[in-house]
Amino acid sequence: MRVALATCRVLPEPDPDQRPLLDALAALGVDAFLLPWDEPEACAGLEADLCVVRSTWNYYRDRAAYLAWAEATSARCRLENPLAVLRWNTHKSYLRVLAERGVRVVPTRFLARDARASLRELQAELGPELVVKPTVSASSYRTRRFSRAELAEGEAFLAELLAEREVMVQPYVRSLETHGERALVWIAGELGHGVRKRPRFHGGDEAVVPVPVSDEERRFAEAVLATVEEELLYARVDVARAEDGELMVMELELAEPSLFLLQHPPALARFAAAIRDRALAARRAGG
C-alpha cells in the first residue's frame, strides 16, 4: 500500500506530527511518503492508494490552486479528508453554516472585499476588543487584536485588509486567558485527547499543553461533528467558553490541522492504523 501525506514544499513552521506518523505507518508496512501539493511535477506522477492531507499550511496563499490540486488528486486516489470537506472548511464562512445548523460559535461578522466598515461600529456591536483576520487563513496569518485604545491602528488595518480580500471580525474571547482554548482531537470515530492552546496572533508561536477532555467537552464536540454530513478521517474541534460559561466553537479544523500526536501516543497508533485500513480498502475497491 502506498500512502501520500500531503504537505507543502516549504513548511511555514515545523510539523511535529510528520516524522512520528511516517514511522508509525512504516511499522505497519505502509509505504508512506511526503507529497508537496505545490510541486506540480510530484503531483502529476502521483501513484498512491490514499492521500491524507496533513501539513498543507500555505494553502491560504492560493486557495483556488489548492482546491484544483485537491480535485485532481481525488481523481487519482482516495483523498482524506474528502474534497467536499476541503472546499467547505478552507473558508471560515463554515462558521456561519455551523451556526445555521444549531451549533454555538464565536460571534462573527463577515465582510466582503472592498466593503465599507467601521471598527468603531463593530466594537459597539461585538465588544470593546476585536480580532480581525482574513476569511481564508492559516497559522494566524494576518490575524490581529485591537482594543479601543488602538482604534486608529485597527481602522487602518481593517481598511488595508478589505482592499485585498474578504475579512472576518470577532470579539476577543476573555476566557482564552483563563480556561484557555481547547483543541479536541477526533480520529477515526473517536474523540481521544485534547490540548490547551494559548492565544496566537500573526508572527506568534503555537504553545500547547495536554489536558483531559471533560464529559461536557466530549458531548459538545460530538454534537458539532454530527452536523458534518461527509465521512471524516480526522477532525479537531477548537472550543472556548463564552461570557456565560457555555462552550462555543472557535474553529472546526477538518482540512490540515495539527493533531498533537506527540502529546497522545495512542492517538498516533490509532491514526496510523486508520490510514492503513483506508488505504487497503481503497486498493481493494480499485482492484
Secondary structure by P-SEA (a helix, b strand, c coil): cbbbbcccccccccccaaaaaaaaaaaaccbbbbbccccaaaaaaccccbbbbcccccccccaaaaaaaaaaaaaaccccccaaaaacccccaaaaaaaaacccccbbbbbcccccccaaaaaacccccbbbbbcccccccccccccccaaaaaaaaaaaaaacccccccccccccccccbbbbbbcccccccbbbbccccccbbbbbbbbbbcaaaaaaaaaaaaaccccccbbbbbbbbccccbbbbcccccccccccccccaaaaaaaaaaaaaaaaaaaaaac
